[in-house]
Every structure is written in structure tokens, then in C-alpha cells.
Amino acid sequence: MKHFLLFYEVGADYVEKRAQFREAHLKKAWESCARNEMVLGGALADPIDGAVILFRAESREVPEAFAKTDPYVQNGLVTHWYVREWSTVVGTMATHPVPPTG
């Protein structure tokens, strides 16, 4: 398994527009969690100008499929999104643990 970060950039009116799509977005997110794909997700704060979602999957296709079908993306609240693989080395869930040598 690998870790992937899905980054969302949102429009200036995101906070005002998200209410009508939030329930569908959250349902989709929690379903992804139930499949053990999404680990954590949420909006960036102060300012609310984006979001970051952490996935655990075999390939980037999992977070990409999530984004492509997310109501926030489909309805234009997300102005740009991209996925980056994240090489985690510290922590109990690290995909490539590197303990100290000493």
C-alpha cells in the first residue's frame, strides 16, 4: 500500500456554495473510509482556500476516481485538483518506515 494526497483548490465562493453539496460529498467520503481507502480529509483553515485528503491505496487511481466523481468537483466548487504520492517514513502507518539507527 502507498499513501496519496489529494489536493483541492477551491473558488472564493466555496464556503457559500458547499452547503447544497456537502451531504453528498460527506457520504462519498465516509464510504471511501469504510472501504479503507480514505484515511483523513478536510478543508484547509484560515483561509479556507483548499482541502487535503489522505488516501491509502495501491495506486493513484483511487484518489483520482474519488475526485472525478466528487460533487464538489462536478459542480465547480473545486477549481483545480491534483494527486501526489507521499512517501511516509515515520509513524505506525508509514508505508516505508525508517527507524533511527542509534
C-alpha positions in Angstrom: 0.0 0.0 0.0 1.0 3.6 -0.7 -0.1 6.9 0.6 -1.5 9.6 -1.7 -2.5 13.2 -1.0 -5.4 14.6 -3.0 -5.2 18.4 -3.0 -8.2 20.6 -3.8 -8.1 24.3 -4.7 -11.4 26.0 -4.3 -13.1 29.1 -5.6 -13.7 32.3 -3.5 -17.4 31.4 -3.1 -16.7 27.8 -1.9 -18.0 28.3 1.7 -21.2 29.8 0.5 -21.8 27.1 -2.2 -20.8 24.0 -0.5 -23.9 23.6 1.7 -26.0 22.2 -1.1 -23.5 19.6 -2.0 -22.0 18.8 1.4 -24.2 15.9 2.4 -23.4 14.1 -0.9 -19.7 14.9 -0.6 -19.5 13.6 3.0 -21.5 10.5 2.2 -18.9 9.7 -0.6 -16.0 10.4 1.8 -17.3 8.2 4.6 -18.0 5.4 2.1 -14.3 5.7 1.0 -13.3 5.5 4.6 -15.4 2.4 5.1 -13.5 0.8 2.2 -10.2 1.6 4.0 -9.2 4.0 1.2 -9.6 7.5 2.7 -7.6 7.9 5.9 -8.3 11.6 6.7 -9.7 14.6 4.9 -10.7 18.2 5.5 -10.6 21.8 4.4 -7.6 24.0 5.0 -8.4 26.7 7.5 -7.6 30.4 7.8 -8.1 30.9 5.0 -10.4 28.2 3.6 -8.9 28.1 0.2 -8.5 24.3 -0.3 -8.6 20.9 1.1 -6.3 17.9 1.6 -7.4 14.3 1.6 -5.1 11.4 2.6 -5.6 8.0 0.9 -4.1 4.6 1.4 -4.2 2.6 -1.8 -2.2 0.5 -4.3 -2.4 3.2 -7.0 -3.2 6.9 -7.6 -6.3 5.7 -9.5 -8.2 5.5 -6.1 -7.9 9.2 -5.2 -8.3 10.2 -8.8 -11.6 8.3 -9.1 -12.7 9.9 -5.9 -12.0 13.4 -7.2 -13.6 12.8 -10.6 -16.9 11.8 -9.0 -16.9 14.2 -6.0 -19.9 16.5 -6.1 -17.6 19.4 -5.1 -15.6 18.8 -8.3 -18.5 18.0 -10.5 -20.3 21.2 -9.5 -17.4 23.6 -9.9 -16.6 24.3 -6.2 -13.1 22.8 -6.7 -11.3 24.8 -9.3 -8.2 22.6 -9.6 -7.2 19.2 -8.1 -4.1 17.0 -8.2 -2.8 13.9 -6.6 0.7 13.3 -5.2 2.2 10.1 -3.9 3.5 10.7 -0.3 6.5 8.5 0.9 5.8 8.2 4.6 8.7 7.1 6.8 7.7 7.9 10.4 4.6 6.7 12.3 2.7 3.5 12.8 1.0 3.8 9.4 4.2 4.7 7.5 4.5 2.9 4.2 8.3 2.9 4.3 9.2 3.0 8.0 12.8 4.3 8.7 13.6 3.9 12.4 16.5 5.7 13.9 19.8 3.7 13.7 21.1 4.6 17.2 
